[in-house]
Amino acid sequence: METFIPPGKEYDNYNVYEKRVQFNTLKSSYENGVVQKRAKWAYPLRTFVLQYEMLTEEEAEYILNFFIARKGSFESFYWTHKETQYTVYFDEDIMNLARFAYNLYQLGTIKLIQEK
């Protein structure tokens, strides 16, 4: 399995601007008002959203080629956030890359979902 190392990490070109933690709980309500709960997952599902300010052409190509090699959301990969390594996959099968200045690109956001 490959490891995704976001370009610009050494000069903080990207940031994780959203981190979501989700559980899955079944709830059954009875006529007498009692609610019975059961956890379906032992561990939470984490979602990370990366946002880039701007990328050079080389950085943009690296991310795009990594995305293509994984076939979008098909293949999982390793990604490290704050010294913790996660097994994640891309949320979508589409990636938009826009050129906004000479050799500068804007990627927008990348959503990574932790694999169970």
QUIHUKA-V574392 format. One record per backbone hydrogen bond with DSSP energy under -1.0 kcal/mol. NH is the residue of the N-H (numbers start at 1). CO is the residue of the C=O. If there is no record, write none. Layout:
nh:NH co:CO
nh:NH co:CO
This chain:
nh:4 co:78
nh:9 co:6
nh:11 co:8
nh:13 co:8
nh:15 co:51
nh:17 co:49
nh:20 co:47
nh:22 co:45
nh:26 co:38
nh:28 co:36
nh:30 co:34
nh:33 co:30
nh:36 co:28
nh:38 co:26
nh:40 co:24
nh:45 co:22
nh:47 co:20
nh:48 co:112
nh:49 co:18
nh:50 co:110
nh:51 co:15
nh:52 co:108
nh:53 co:13
nh:55 co:105
nh:60 co:56
nh:61 co:57
nh:62 co:58
nh:63 co:59
nh:64 co:60
nh:65 co:61
nh:66 co:62
nh:67 co:63
nh:68 co:64
nh:69 co:65
nh:70 co:66
nh:71 co:68
nh:72 co:67
nh:74 co:71
nh:75 co:70
nh:77 co:88
nh:78 co:2
nh:79 co:86
nh:81 co:84
nh:84 co:81
nh:86 co:79
nh:88 co:77
nh:89 co:113
nh:91 co:111
nh:98 co:106
nh:100 co:104
nh:101 co:104
nh:104 co:101
nh:105 co:55
nh:106 co:98
nh:110 co:50
nh:112 co:48
nh:113 co:89
nh:114 co:46
nh:115 co:87
